[in-house]
Amino acid sequence: MKQGIDFFNGMSTEDLHERFMQKLYSKTEFIQYNDPDDFFDPEQEYGNHITQCISEERDFIRQLIRKSLAEAGIKLTDDQVEEMVKQKREEINLLTGSAIEDYIEKVSVTYIDPICEFKQKFLLRRLVSRFWKFIKSLNTK
């Protein structure tokens, strides 16, 4: 592997870290529907977002490396590319520190229990009304 090649298209580790943080903070409000038959995980929605941001960052780094390799005409195995991605992510993680924990503290999650919908006032009246409209629509055809 040649040492003079810029595998990250001029982006420093700090630039990649900043990009990651912008993506992470792009969503700070979540709505989580609680299924009474499933295990309740209070971190499900924002945990998925954090995982998705990390995955997208890895994909972006991988894309930068492959583009640079192609432009330089260098062939590396997938394992070598993945090792480079892993090393860069570790460098970014050193900069990240407790930033993810700070993000979690700023996140707002609204938990919605779908069972409450069935306890609403006048629910039976609305259901009967909808059913009646459906019956009427069948007769008019």
Secondary structure, DSSP 4 states (H G I P E B T S, - for coil): --TT--TTTT--HHHHHHHHHHHHTT--EEEEE--TTSPP-TTHHHHHHHHHHHHHHHHHHHHHHHHHHHHHT----HHHHHHHHHHHHHHHHHHHTTHHHHHHHH-EEEEE-GGGGGGSTTHHHHHHHHHHHHHHHHHT-
